Amino acid sequence: MKYIVLISFSLIWGKSLLSQRTFTAESFFSIVIKNHPLAKRANLRPRFGDFTLLKARGGFDPKLSNEIDQKYYNSSQYYSYLNAGLKVPTWFGVELKTGLEMNDGVYLSQEHNTPQNGLVYAGLSMNLGQGLFIDQRRAELFKAKIYQNSSLCEQRLQLNELVYEAGYAYWNWTLAYFSKEIMKESYLLASDRFEGVKQLAVLGDRPPIDSVEAKIQVQNRETLLRNYETDYYSTSFNLATYLWAENQIPLELDSLTSPLELSTIDQEKALLLSDYQIDTLVQNHPYLQLNDFKIKSLAIDNRLKKEQLKPTLNINYNLLNEPINSNPYNGLSINNYKWGLTFEMPLLLRKERGDLGLAQLKLQDEQLNYSSNKAYLTFKIKKAVNDYSNSINQLEIITRTLNDSKLLLEAEKQLFVSGESSLFLINARELAYIQARLKFIECIVKVQQSKLAYTFAIAGFY
């Protein structure tokens, strides 16, 4: 009858799970990146940058205009003003313009008189003081180009964070699943052993107290099994929050779905990174690049505020000519022109100096933030590398412990068959082996999660 206990032990621990459907990490991540709402939101970030740049470029769009103003009273045309033109802003702050002015009327002011065919003008408007080197329009375009690049970094950060959180959920689910399966197997083993011991006690081959010992083991393992089942259901619900269909319908995890067997996961190798490699990873990190883009944007604001300390000095020049036979170049003379000059400057410049001071403080604050973030990212990457390497070392140790625990259990089983051992020792060896298996699974998952943390630290998913 002793063999009944040992045979049931072998059958249960050799149970195969291959009939269940396997859900690999690669398949899970593929679904998350393709269908999760946060992934779709992240993919919108570059479009924000593109349309922001398009909007800023609109500040340099040519503009057609046509102004008509007429007055009629007592069957008389008092005046009629017509001014149609085209303005073309340029990158250098010069605005080119051309147009046709045609005015008529009984009570038309003398300065508005034009020839019968109208008056064609072509000229330019230019800022010689404030706005010569940079103005609001050019500043917005500079910043829009920076934002277009930063939106790609934002997309990358959001996708990396999503994959990191989803990955942790997957491996927690994997740990809970296999822990539950181990406890389920151990519970079934204890139940079968209890039945075998009861039969042995009835036949008089074992003392009745052994059945009490076996029954206590069943109860203890059933309690543990219920706890692991609770963890499994909790992690399953959490994992399901990352599963979505293409049409934004949330999915549920099938009860028959299981993770990949941990024994098939590739053996990981410890990371050895030099300070130069870590510094390169930090410099290329999108989080730090966002800081750099913000510094560049604030530097543009600072430059614009400095420009506003200058006086406003605008000059306008238009070459005039009467079109003859619809040709605006007939009779063209450089002596026919119209020009003007505008000058303006605040005496105390308090607003301008205040704006400049605030812009400089914001720039200094972001530069200090850049240095702080650089140090933090360096520490974060070094810690992730160290945790990853330590988890691999722990896995190697627990693997040896697992093999040794299995050898001790097999040896104790042989002693039990020969009558030199007891059920208590068998249970003790078996519990040690169960704990080693649970620890082994935990270490494998820890390696995978440490790998996730390292990849997230360097923003290496995308």
Secondary structure, DSSP 8 states (H G I E B T S, - for coil): -HHHHHHHHHHHHT---TTSEEE-HHHHHHHHHHH-HHHHHHHHHHHHHHHHHHHHHGGG--EEEEEEEEEEETTEEEEEEEEEEEEEE-TTSEEEEEEEEEEE-TT--GGG---TT-EEEEEEEEESSTTSS--HHHHHHHHHHHHHHHHHHHHHHHHHHHHHHHHHHHHHHHHHHHHHHHHHHHHHHHHHHHHHHHHHHHHTSS-THHHHHHHHHHHHHHHHHHHHHHHHHHHHHHHHTT-B-TTS-B----TTEEE--GGGS---------HHHHHHHHHT-HHHHHHHHHHHHHHHHHHHHHHTTS-EEEEEEEEEE--BTTBTTTT--TT-EEEEEEEE--SS-HHHHHHHHHHHHHHHHHHHHHHHHHHHHHHHHHHHHHHHHHHHHHHHHHHHHHHHHHHHHHHHHHHHHTTSS-HHHHHHHHHHHHHHHHHHHHHHHHHHHHHHHHHHHTT---
